[in-house]
Each structure stands twice: as structure tokens, then as C-alpha cells.
């Protein structure tokens, strides 16, 4: 969901959900109806919101995203970086994977002590011969270098590129307090804001390493509380929506 709020003091944008490429995002909006993002974010939709904002005014970006497409996430991050007015990024629940690129694109990065960042290696799915696989490895290494360059720019004095590389290699989860040990972030007071434990993320959760137990508990609790659908037309439509979300999530998890 994207919500834009304009005021005399500045503009606010909320980025909440999985990040997909324009093709997937525009197709989902066509399927669901204009303005209905279905809990996904994509570059052209973010640009549309930014185009409606005075480029000189302060901009606050609230993030609660599982990550997704590297290309789409980096594109959104570059849009934030190009905004002429001062920018502030705030993690509402978590900023995972490529969503951290958007977070660190802002001039000021704020995260509550009980919110999360997660950084990890990019991945992809493909088939082919040995040459194809070798090219894929080279591509992923290049992408990882680009992602790590953002983290290195945001790193505190004394944090080495080797430390950043090790965190990416190990798929590292950081609370606000632990993130402040490595990156130039402002840690704010803990809030009760919950991360979006989306069905799409649950489908991809098995591919993410070392998910903190508190987050796993949220995933399990949401599954336990999920209502049993009836045989109405609305329930059938919801099942179709869920199937599409799961299929997209599995594809995105391979591309993070």
C-alpha cells in the first residue's frame, strides 16, 4: 500500500509490502483495479506519488517491507536519493533485503529499538549449462558489490567493508539498537508498531536464514488465527488472490 500525505511541514510516503518490478505491479493493479496495490510496491507507482510532491519540501518515508526485486528496490532508492528536499526514512516494523537500500537512501535514517533490518546475499533462479551458471555467479557477485557499497556508505567510522561483507554473507538480522553499532542511524523509542507479517512473506520465509524467534512467533500466531474460508464467492476470490500472492512471493524470494 502507498499512502501520500502532504502538509505545510512536508510530505509523507508509506512503503509497505513486497517490492516488485513494474510489469508485475502494473499487471496486479490492472487485475485488482486502479489504486489497489494488493500490498505490493513498484517503481512506477512510487514515482507517481513522488511526482505529486513538491521536490523541495521535506519528505519522510515510512518503511515496513519484506524486500523483493533488487532492480525495483534500487530504482526506488535512487528516486528517494534524487529528491531535492531533506529526506528521512523510518522503519515502522522491518526493512528486509532490498528494502534496506531504500532506507539508507534517505539523508536521515531512523529505526525504533525494537524494529528490524535484514541484509543478505542476492539470489536468483535459472537453468542452463556450466557457462550460464558461471555468468549467473558473476552477475550475483556484481549485484552484491553494489548492495554492499550502499551499506559501506552508511557504515559508522571504524566499521570495515570486510565486516559489512560478512554480515551480508551470513544473512544478518539487526534490531534498531544493534544496527546503531554498525550504521549511522538514529535509534528511536520502542513502539508497539508491528511488522507486516504478510502471507507473501510467510511463503518466502523458509528461504530467509536465521529469522528471529519473535518474528517466527508472529508468523505462527497469524497462521493459527487465520479464519477458515467458507464457500461463498468472496471466499473463492480470496483464495485466488492468495494463490497469486504465493506464486509471486516464491518468484521474488529467488530474486532477492
C-alpha positions as CSV (number, residue, x, y, z in Angstrom):
1,X,0.0,0.0,0.0
2,X,1.2,3.5,-0.8
3,X,-0.2,6.4,1.2
4,X,0.9,10.0,0.4
5,X,0.3,12.8,2.9
6,X,1.0,16.4,2.1
7,X,1.2,19.2,4.7
8,X,2.8,22.5,5.2
9,X,5.7,20.9,7.1
10,X,6.4,18.3,4.4
11,X,5.2,15.1,2.7
12,X,5.0,11.5,3.9
13,X,5.0,8.3,1.9
14,X,4.4,4.8,3.3
15,X,6.1,1.8,1.6
16,X,4.5,-1.3,3.0
17,X,4.7,-4.8,1.4
18,X,6.7,-6.7,-1.1
19,X,8.7,-4.8,-3.8
20,X,8.1,-6.0,-7.4
21,X,9.0,-4.9,-10.8
22,X,6.8,-2.6,-12.9
23,X,5.5,-5.4,-15.1
24,X,4.2,-7.4,-12.1
25,X,2.9,-4.3,-10.3
26,X,1.0,-2.9,-13.2
27,X,-0.4,-6.3,-14.0
28,X,-1.7,-6.7,-10.4
29,X,-3.2,-3.2,-10.4
30,X,-5.0,-4.0,-13.7
31,X,-6.3,-7.2,-12.2
32,X,-7.4,-5.7,-8.9
33,X,-8.4,-2.3,-10.2
34,X,-6.6,1.1,-10.3
35,X,-5.3,2.2,-7.0
36,X,-5.4,-1.3,-5.4
37,X,-1.8,-2.4,-5.0
38,X,-2.7,-5.5,-3.1
39,X,0.1,-4.9,-0.6
40,X,2.9,-4.6,-3.2
41,X,5.1,-1.7,-4.3
42,X,6.8,-1.0,-7.6
43,X,8.9,1.8,-9.1
44,X,6.4,3.5,-11.4
45,X,3.8,3.7,-8.7
46,X,6.3,5.2,-6.3
47,X,7.3,7.7,-9.0
48,X,3.7,8.7,-9.5
49,X,3.5,9.6,-5.8
50,X,6.8,11.5,-5.8
51,X,5.8,13.5,-8.9
52,X,2.8,14.8,-6.9
53,X,5.1,16.1,-4.2
54,X,7.0,19.4,-4.1
55,X,10.5,18.3,-4.8
56,X,11.9,20.9,-2.5
57,X,9.9,20.1,0.6
58,X,10.9,17.6,3.4
59,X,10.0,14.0,2.7
60,X,9.5,11.2,5.2
61,X,9.4,7.6,4.0
62,X,7.9,5.1,6.4
63,X,9.0,1.5,5.6
64,X,7.6,-1.8,6.5
65,X,8.7,-4.1,3.7
66,X,9.8,-7.7,3.3
67,X,12.0,-6.7,0.3
68,X,11.7,-8.2,-3.2
69,X,13.1,-7.4,-6.6
70,X,16.6,-5.9,-6.4
71,X,16.2,-3.9,-9.6
72,X,12.9,-2.4,-8.4
73,X,14.2,-1.7,-4.9
74,X,17.3,0.0,-6.1
75,X,15.2,2.1,-8.6
76,X,13.0,3.3,-5.7
77,X,16.1,4.0,-3.6
78,X,17.5,6.2,-6.4
79,X,14.2,8.1,-6.6
80,X,14.4,8.9,-2.9
81,X,18.1,9.9,-3.2
82,X,17.2,12.3,-6.1
83,X,14.6,14.2,-4.0
84,X,16.0,17.7,-3.6
85,X,14.4,18.4,-0.2
86,X,15.6,16.7,3.0
87,X,14.6,13.1,3.3
88,X,14.0,10.9,6.4
89,X,13.4,7.2,6.4
90,X,11.7,5.5,9.3
91,X,11.4,1.7,9.8
92,X,7.9,1.0,11.1
93,X,8.3,-2.7,11.6
94,X,11.1,-4.1,9.5
95,X,13.1,-3.3,6.4
96,X,14.3,-6.5,4.9
97,X,16.6,-7.3,1.9
98,X,16.4,-4.7,-0.8
99,X,14.1,-2.5,1.3
100,X,17.2,-1.6,3.3
101,X,18.5,0.1,0.1
102,X,15.5,2.4,0.2
103,X,16.1,3.0,4.0
104,X,19.7,4.0,3.5
105,X,19.0,6.2,0.5
106,X,17.5,8.9,2.9
107,X,19.5,11.7,4.4
108,X,18.4,10.7,7.9
109,X,17.7,7.0,8.9
110,X,15.5,6.4,11.9
111,X,14.7,3.0,13.4
112,X,12.9,2.1,16.7
113,X,15.0,0.0,19.1
114,X,12.6,-3.0,18.6
115,X,12.3,-2.8,14.8
116,X,14.4,-4.8,12.3
117,X,16.8,-4.5,9.4
118,X,17.8,-7.6,7.5
119,X,20.6,-7.8,4.9
120,X,21.7,-10.8,2.9
121,X,23.1,-12.1,-0.4
122,X,21.1,-11.7,-3.6
123,X,19.9,-14.8,-5.2
124,X,18.2,-15.9,-8.5
125,X,16.7,-19.0,-10.2
126,X,17.9,-20.2,-13.6
127,X,18.8,-23.2,-15.6
128,X,21.4,-23.8,-18.2
129,X,24.8,-25.2,-18.9
130,X,28.0,-24.5,-16.9
131,X,28.7,-21.3,-18.8
132,X,25.3,-20.0,-18.0
133,X,25.7,-20.8,-14.3
134,X,29.2,-19.2,-14.2
135,X,27.7,-16.0,-15.7
136,X,25.0,-16.0,-13.1
137,X,27.6,-16.3,-10.3
138,X,29.4,-13.3,-11.8
139,X,26.2,-11.3,-12.0
140,X,25.2,-12.1,-8.4
141,X,28.7,-11.1,-7.2
142,X,28.4,-7.8,-9.1
143,X,24.9,-7.1,-7.6
144,X,26.2,-7.9,-4.1
145,X,29.1,-5.5,-4.6
146,X,26.5,-2.8,-5.5
147,X,24.3,-3.6,-2.4
148,X,27.3,-3.6,-0.1
149,X,28.5,-0.2,-1.4
150,X,25.3,1.3,0.0
151,X,25.9,-0.3,3.3
152,X,29.5,0.8,3.4
153,X,28.4,4.4,2.8
154,X,26.0,4.2,5.7
155,X,28.5,2.5,8.0
156,X,29.9,4.2,11.0
157,X,33.5,5.1,11.3
158,X,35.6,2.1,12.1
159,X,33.2,-0.4,10.5
160,X,35.2,-2.1,7.7
161,X,34.0,-3.3,4.3
162,X,35.0,-6.8,5.5
163,X,32.6,-6.6,8.4
164,X,29.8,-5.4,6.1
165,X,30.6,-8.2,3.7
166,X,30.5,-10.8,6.5
167,X,27.0,-9.6,7.6
168,X,25.7,-9.8,4.1
169,X,27.2,-13.3,3.6
170,X,25.6,-14.5,6.9
171,X,22.1,-13.0,6.3
172,X,22.1,-10.7,9.3
173,X,19.1,-9.5,11.3
174,X,19.6,-6.3,13.3
175,X,17.4,-4.6,15.8
176,X,17.5,-0.8,16.0
177,X,20.0,-1.0,18.8
178,X,22.3,-3.4,17.1
179,X,22.0,-1.6,13.8
180,X,23.3,1.5,15.5
181,X,26.5,-0.4,16.3
182,X,27.3,-0.6,12.6
183,X,25.4,2.1,10.7
184,X,24.7,5.8,11.0
185,X,21.1,5.5,12.2
186,X,19.0,7.3,14.8
187,X,17.5,4.8,17.3
188,X,14.1,6.0,18.5
189,X,12.0,4.7,21.4
190,X,10.5,1.3,21.0
191,X,6.9,1.3,19.8
192,X,4.1,-1.2,19.5
193,X,4.1,-1.0,15.7
194,X,4.0,-4.5,14.3
195,X,5.8,-5.5,11.2
196,X,3.5,-6.6,8.3
197,X,3.5,-10.4,8.6
198,X,2.1,-10.8,5.2
199,X,1.0,-14.1,3.6
200,X,3.5,-13.5,0.8
201,X,6.4,-13.2,3.3
202,X,5.3,-16.3,5.1
203,X,5.5,-18.2,1.8
204,X,9.1,-17.0,1.3
205,X,10.1,-17.1,5.0
206,X,11.6,-20.6,4.6
207,X,14.2,-19.1,2.2
208,X,15.4,-16.5,4.7
209,X,18.0,-17.6,7.2
210,X,18.1,-17.0,10.9
211,X,14.7,-15.3,11.3
212,X,14.5,-14.1,14.9
213,X,12.2,-16.2,17.1
214,X,10.0,-13.2,17.9
215,X,9.2,-12.8,14.2
216,X,8.7,-16.6,13.7
217,X,6.2,-16.4,16.6
218,X,4.3,-13.7,14.8
219,X,4.2,-15.8,11.7
220,X,2.9,-18.9,13.6
221,X,0.3,-16.9,15.5
222,X,-1.0,-15.3,12.3
223,X,-1.4,-18.8,10.8
224,X,-3.2,-20.1,13.9
225,X,-5.7,-17.2,13.8
226,X,-6.4,-17.4,10.1
227,X,-10.1,-17.9,9.6
228,X,-11.4,-20.9,7.7
229,X,-12.9,-19.7,4.4
230,X,-16.5,-20.6,3.6
231,X,-17.8,-21.5,0.2
232,X,-19.0,-18.0,-0.8
233,X,-18.0,-16.2,-4.0
234,X,-15.9,-13.8,-1.9
235,X,-14.0,-16.6,-0.3
236,X,-13.2,-18.1,-3.7
237,X,-11.9,-14.7,-4.8
238,X,-9.8,-14.5,-1.7
239,X,-8.3,-18.0,-2.4
240,X,-7.4,-16.9,-6.0
241,X,-5.7,-13.8,-4.6
242,X,-3.8,-15.9,-2.1
243,X,-2.6,-18.2,-4.8
244,X,-1.3,-15.3,-6.9
245,X,0.5,-13.8,-3.9
246,X,2.2,-17.0,-3.0
247,X,3.3,-17.6,-6.6
248,X,4.7,-14.0,-6.8
249,X,6.4,-14.3,-3.4
250,X,8.2,-17.5,-4.4
251,X,9.5,-15.8,-7.5
252,X,10.6,-12.7,-5.6
253,X,12.3,-14.8,-3.0
254,X,14.6,-16.2,-5.6
255,X,15.4,-12.7,-6.9
256,X,16.2,-11.0,-3.6
